[in-house]
Amino acid sequence: MDWQFGGIPLHPLFVHLTSVAVPVAALTAIAVAMWPRARRWLAVSAPIIGLVALVSVPLATSSGEWLEHHERETALLERHTELADGMLPWSIAVFALLALWWAWHRFGTARVTNRGAVRAVGIIGPVLLVVVAVVSIVEVVVIGHAGAESVWKG
């Protein structure tokens, strides 16, 4: 696919979408994990926000790979592309955990008779959501910084 519009590369557009969507999804994950009122208020929008973030990552990486083939190879650009390859698993994890967390609170807790399981999910779920969310934010910042360095210093 030709990742440009009117001769202008689309990578910066997708990068900005990703650099907003991933942290918003991560902050949403932290909110629903730690604040029951947010869980009720955000409901199904939390997994939808996670899905937008998830879809934005392959768009950014695919357009970036296209752009990489049209730019001069530098060590900074290579570092940025290597780091960017690690973002997709974290976005998948944020989306999957948000979807599972929503489904658990929407359908699961009322049907589970084992209170131990409810308690375990109530402890492990928020911890996983927060850890994955924080790592995904850190990944976006590190990848974005490496990309900015490759543009402005490269």
Backbone bond lengths (Angstrom), bond angles and torsions (degrees), N, CA, C in turn:
res aa  C-N    CA-C-N  psi(-1)  N-CA   C-N-CA  omega(-1)  CA-C   N-CA-C  phi
1 M - - - 1.442 - - 1.522 109.08 -
2 D 1.313 115.51 144.42 1.454 122.02 178.00 1.532 107.97 -88.54
3 W 1.325 116.89 106.53 1.461 122.70 -173.43 1.519 111.66 -88.86
4 Q 1.339 115.08 55.08 1.452 119.90 174.89 1.518 109.40 -144.79
5 F 1.310 115.00 158.56 1.459 121.47 178.68 1.519 107.19 -134.36
6 G 1.309 116.01 116.39 1.458 120.32 -177.98 1.513 112.43 62.95
7 G 1.329 116.80 31.47 1.450 121.60 179.82 1.523 114.36 82.91
8 I 1.326 117.53 -0.46 1.462 121.66 -179.75 1.523 108.56 -104.63
9 P 1.344 117.91 128.03 1.471 120.29 179.65 1.533 111.62 -60.48
10 L 1.331 116.43 140.73 1.463 122.03 179.51 1.526 113.00 -84.59
11 H 1.323 117.18 -9.30 1.462 120.09 -176.88 1.535 113.34 -55.18
12 P 1.332 120.19 -45.84 1.469 118.44 178.70 1.535 113.03 -59.68
13 L 1.311 118.17 -35.52 1.463 121.15 177.65 1.524 110.69 -64.21
14 F 1.322 117.36 -47.88 1.462 120.91 -179.66 1.524 112.13 -69.33
15 V 1.320 116.56 -32.52 1.465 120.17 177.55 1.528 109.76 -65.20
16 H 1.319 116.26 -42.44 1.464 118.43 179.22 1.525 111.22 -67.10
17 L 1.312 117.27 -37.29 1.467 120.01 174.77 1.526 110.04 -60.69
18 T 1.309 116.93 -46.98 1.459 121.59 -179.32 1.519 111.74 -65.06
19 S 1.328 116.37 -41.87 1.466 119.27 -176.79 1.525 112.14 -70.83
20 V 1.319 117.42 -13.65 1.469 120.70 172.51 1.530 110.17 -98.59
21 A 1.320 117.51 -46.21 1.468 121.30 -173.37 1.521 113.04 -66.13
22 V 1.321 118.37 -41.30 1.467 120.21 -178.10 1.528 111.53 -65.77
23 P 1.338 119.58 -49.01 1.469 117.52 176.37 1.527 114.03 -64.15
24 V 1.327 118.12 -35.09 1.469 119.84 177.20 1.523 109.84 -64.56
25 A 1.325 117.12 -43.08 1.463 120.03 176.85 1.528 110.48 -63.15
26 A 1.322 117.12 -40.78 1.466 120.87 179.48 1.522 111.17 -65.62
27 L 1.312 117.31 -43.90 1.465 120.06 177.76 1.524 111.44 -65.95
28 T 1.325 116.42 -34.84 1.465 120.49 174.42 1.524 110.04 -63.59
29 A 1.322 117.00 -41.62 1.463 121.02 178.38 1.526 110.89 -62.31
30 I 1.313 116.55 -42.75 1.462 119.69 178.14 1.525 110.19 -64.33
31 A 1.327 117.06 -41.80 1.467 120.75 -179.80 1.527 111.97 -62.57
32 V 1.328 117.42 -46.69 1.468 118.83 -178.18 1.526 111.56 -71.81
33 A 1.321 116.45 -25.74 1.467 119.42 178.65 1.524 111.56 -75.17
34 M 1.316 116.70 -35.70 1.453 120.01 -171.16 1.535 114.70 -103.76
35 W 1.325 116.85 -17.05 1.456 119.56 -171.21 1.535 109.46 -130.94
36 P 1.334 118.30 103.42 1.469 120.72 -177.17 1.537 114.11 -56.33
37 R 1.318 117.28 -35.55 1.465 119.40 178.95 1.529 111.07 -63.59
38 A 1.318 116.84 -38.79 1.466 120.53 177.03 1.519 110.37 -64.99
39 R 1.325 116.29 -36.03 1.457 120.69 178.59 1.529 110.27 -60.17
40 R 1.319 116.22 -43.48 1.467 119.74 178.85 1.526 110.90 -71.08
41 W 1.330 116.16 -40.05 1.455 120.56 -176.20 1.533 111.11 -69.59
42 L 1.330 116.76 -42.94 1.463 120.27 -177.91 1.518 112.57 -80.11
43 A 1.330 116.29 -34.93 1.477 122.66 176.92 1.520 111.84 42.09
44 V 1.333 116.27 -121.95 1.467 120.99 -174.48 1.528 112.12 -74.25
45 S 1.351 118.51 -15.17 1.467 118.19 178.60 1.520 112.98 -66.56
46 A 1.332 117.95 -27.31 1.463 120.17 179.95 1.534 111.80 -60.14
47 P 1.344 119.32 -50.70 1.471 117.66 176.59 1.529 113.10 -65.61
48 I 1.321 117.71 -29.74 1.469 120.10 178.36 1.528 109.95 -67.25
49 I 1.332 116.64 -41.85 1.466 120.38 175.86 1.529 109.40 -62.12
50 G 1.329 116.73 -41.48 1.458 120.62 176.39 1.518 112.70 -61.59
51 L 1.332 116.14 -36.80 1.468 120.42 178.50 1.525 111.31 -67.57
52 V 1.319 117.23 -40.84 1.468 120.38 177.04 1.530 109.81 -60.08
53 A 1.327 116.02 -44.28 1.464 119.94 178.05 1.525 110.82 -62.35
54 L 1.319 115.98 -43.26 1.471 120.52 -179.76 1.524 110.88 -61.65
55 V 1.312 118.19 -44.37 1.470 121.39 -178.74 1.534 110.82 -68.05
56 S 1.327 116.71 -32.49 1.467 119.37 -177.54 1.528 112.30 -67.49
57 V 1.318 117.38 -29.92 1.473 120.22 -176.14 1.530 111.98 -65.34
58 P 1.343 120.49 -51.52 1.472 118.15 177.82 1.533 113.15 -63.69
59 L 1.337 116.83 -30.84 1.469 118.48 175.95 1.525 110.43 -63.77
60 A 1.319 116.05 -44.49 1.467 119.72 179.75 1.524 111.23 -66.63
61 T 1.332 117.40 -43.59 1.471 118.99 -177.62 1.530 111.62 -70.74
62 S 1.319 117.35 -38.85 1.472 119.27 179.39 1.529 111.15 -66.88
63 S 1.329 116.21 -44.34 1.466 118.62 178.05 1.524 110.35 -67.03
64 G 1.333 116.96 -32.33 1.464 120.50 177.09 1.515 112.33 -68.37
65 E 1.329 116.67 -39.28 1.468 119.50 176.98 1.522 110.64 -64.33
66 W 1.333 116.70 -39.36 1.464 120.51 176.22 1.521 109.98 -61.08
67 L 1.339 115.77 -46.46 1.460 120.44 -178.72 1.527 111.34 -65.97
68 E 1.317 116.60 -35.62 1.467 121.02 179.19 1.525 111.24 -59.01
69 H 1.337 116.62 -36.31 1.466 120.48 179.91 1.523 112.37 -74.81
70 H 1.333 116.85 -11.71 1.460 121.21 179.99 1.532 112.14 -108.07
71 E 1.312 116.35 5.51 1.467 121.17 -179.37 1.530 109.73 -120.85
72 R 1.326 114.54 163.94 1.462 120.64 176.47 1.527 108.77 -73.18
73 E 1.314 116.90 132.12 1.478 122.83 -178.99 1.528 109.46 -72.98
74 T 1.317 115.69 127.94 1.469 121.39 175.46 1.529 108.04 -132.20
75 A 1.317 115.38 165.19 1.471 119.78 177.79 1.530 110.54 -64.77
76 L 1.336 116.93 -36.45 1.467 120.19 179.02 1.530 111.17 -66.31
77 L 1.323 116.27 -40.91 1.464 120.14 178.50 1.523 110.50 -66.49
78 E 1.316 116.42 -40.11 1.464 120.75 178.55 1.526 110.90 -62.31
79 R 1.327 116.50 -42.26 1.471 120.99 178.33 1.528 110.61 -62.66
80 H 1.325 116.18 -43.41 1.464 120.87 179.04 1.524 111.13 -60.90
81 T 1.312 117.61 -45.89 1.466 119.97 -178.21 1.524 111.72 -67.99
82 E 1.333 117.46 -36.15 1.468 119.96 176.99 1.532 110.92 -64.92
83 L 1.319 116.15 -43.06 1.463 119.67 178.42 1.529 111.07 -64.91
84 A 1.326 116.56 -40.24 1.464 120.59 -177.39 1.524 112.09 -63.52
85 D 1.313 117.26 -29.60 1.463 120.39 178.29 1.528 112.18 -63.21
86 G 1.309 118.09 -20.81 1.454 121.42 -179.47 1.512 115.10 -88.96
87 M 1.322 118.48 -0.84 1.468 120.41 -176.27 1.521 113.34 -79.01
88 L 1.306 118.10 -34.75 1.468 120.95 -174.25 1.527 113.49 -58.69
89 P 1.327 120.74 -45.89 1.472 118.88 179.38 1.530 113.01 -58.96
90 W 1.317 117.13 -36.54 1.470 119.45 179.69 1.520 111.10 -70.50
91 S 1.330 117.30 -36.37 1.466 119.89 177.00 1.524 110.98 -68.31
92 I 1.319 116.51 -37.82 1.466 120.09 175.64 1.520 109.48 -62.38
93 A 1.325 116.61 -43.90 1.465 120.50 -179.10 1.520 111.71 -63.35
94 V 1.329 118.00 -43.34 1.474 120.50 178.49 1.523 109.93 -61.26
95 F 1.327 116.86 -48.06 1.469 119.66 -179.77 1.522 111.35 -62.47
96 A 1.326 116.92 -47.99 1.470 120.36 -177.16 1.525 110.89 -62.13
97 L 1.326 117.08 -44.04 1.459 119.29 179.83 1.518 112.02 -67.61
98 L 1.320 117.45 -37.54 1.472 119.43 175.91 1.524 110.77 -63.59
99 A 1.319 116.93 -43.19 1.468 120.44 179.47 1.526 110.89 -65.24
100 L 1.328 116.87 -44.44 1.466 120.08 178.65 1.525 111.74 -65.56
101 W 1.315 116.98 -41.19 1.465 121.56 179.22 1.525 110.70 -62.05
102 W 1.351 115.32 -44.75 1.466 119.58 177.87 1.533 110.17 -62.69
103 A 1.325 116.89 -47.83 1.473 120.44 -178.79 1.527 110.91 -62.17
104 W 1.317 117.39 -39.59 1.458 121.00 179.29 1.529 110.57 -61.38
105 H 1.314 116.02 -45.44 1.462 118.93 -178.34 1.524 112.56 -76.83
106 R 1.303 116.28 -24.22 1.474 119.46 179.52 1.532 111.33 -84.06
107 F 1.318 117.44 -41.47 1.463 120.37 -172.35 1.528 114.50 -121.12
108 G 1.326 117.43 -29.35 1.453 120.51 -167.03 1.507 117.05 -81.71
109 T 1.322 118.21 -43.78 1.459 119.75 -170.72 1.519 112.89 -64.76
110 A 1.319 117.97 -33.28 1.469 120.53 -178.44 1.526 111.74 -73.09
111 R 1.307 118.21 -25.38 1.471 121.53 -174.54 1.522 113.45 -96.91
112 V 1.311 117.38 -12.14 1.457 120.62 -177.74 1.525 108.96 -87.92
113 T 1.321 115.56 122.85 1.461 119.80 -179.70 1.527 112.09 -90.58
114 N 1.313 116.64 -17.98 1.457 121.44 179.92 1.530 109.22 -83.52
115 R 1.300 117.44 103.80 1.472 121.79 -178.31 1.534 111.21 -65.48
116 G 1.334 117.00 -25.99 1.463 119.89 176.21 1.519 111.18 -63.16
117 A 1.328 116.43 -40.18 1.461 120.83 178.25 1.522 110.60 -66.07
118 V 1.323 116.54 -41.10 1.465 120.21 178.50 1.523 109.86 -62.38
119 R 1.326 116.61 -42.74 1.465 120.91 179.58 1.530 110.71 -66.38
120 A 1.328 117.54 -41.59 1.469 120.80 -179.86 1.526 110.88 -62.71
121 V 1.326 116.46 -45.95 1.462 119.75 178.54 1.524 109.87 -65.50
122 G 1.320 116.63 -36.01 1.455 120.99 178.94 1.512 113.28 -65.81
123 I 1.321 117.60 -22.54 1.467 121.14 178.16 1.521 110.72 -97.27
124 I 1.327 116.16 -48.72 1.464 120.27 -175.78 1.531 111.67 -71.15
125 G 1.324 117.42 -39.40 1.467 121.56 -178.09 1.520 113.33 -55.61
126 P 1.328 118.01 -54.90 1.464 118.71 -179.91 1.533 113.61 -62.31
127 V 1.332 116.07 -38.00 1.467 119.19 179.56 1.528 109.80 -62.81
128 L 1.330 117.37 -46.41 1.467 120.68 178.95 1.526 111.25 -61.92
129 L 1.345 116.04 -44.85 1.464 119.31 179.75 1.523 111.49 -59.09
130 V 1.320 116.61 -45.68 1.460 119.85 -177.75 1.529 111.26 -67.31
131 V 1.317 117.49 -44.32 1.472 120.47 -179.17 1.526 110.49 -62.23
132 V 1.315 117.08 -48.65 1.467 120.66 -178.79 1.526 110.30 -64.73
133 A 1.321 116.99 -38.63 1.461 120.54 179.29 1.524 111.44 -64.33
134 V 1.311 116.64 -45.35 1.469 120.32 -179.37 1.525 110.47 -64.55
135 V 1.325 117.07 -43.45 1.472 119.65 179.13 1.525 110.59 -63.21
136 S 1.331 118.18 -39.83 1.469 119.55 -179.77 1.526 111.32 -66.07
137 I 1.337 117.73 -35.89 1.464 119.99 176.27 1.529 110.13 -65.72
138 V 1.316 116.12 -44.84 1.470 120.01 179.09 1.526 110.08 -61.19
139 E 1.327 117.14 -42.79 1.471 120.89 178.67 1.526 111.19 -59.19
140 V 1.321 117.58 -45.97 1.469 120.68 -179.23 1.522 110.42 -61.65
141 V 1.317 116.59 -42.98 1.467 119.99 -179.59 1.532 110.61 -64.31
142 V 1.321 117.11 -46.36 1.468 120.81 -178.40 1.532 110.52 -64.78
143 I 1.325 116.75 -45.01 1.471 120.71 179.59 1.525 110.39 -64.47
144 G 1.319 116.56 -44.70 1.461 120.47 179.24 1.517 112.42 -62.54
145 H 1.320 116.33 -40.93 1.464 120.02 178.26 1.524 110.56 -64.02
146 A 1.321 116.26 -43.56 1.468 119.77 178.10 1.527 110.71 -62.58
147 G 1.330 117.10 -38.69 1.457 120.37 178.10 1.521 111.99 -66.58
148 A 1.326 115.91 -41.69 1.474 119.21 177.93 1.523 111.03 -64.14
149 E 1.325 116.61 -40.91 1.460 120.23 176.45 1.526 111.30 -60.92
150 S 1.346 116.16 -40.42 1.466 118.41 -178.32 1.524 111.13 -67.22
151 V 1.326 117.01 -29.85 1.471 119.83 178.86 1.527 110.93 -80.42
152 W 1.315 116.82 -47.54 1.466 119.79 -170.58 1.518 113.26 -89.23
153 K 1.326 118.65 -26.03 1.464 120.54 178.09 1.520 111.97 -102.90
154 G 1.336 115.63 -22.57 1.466 119.65 -177.73 1.485 110.03 -82.03
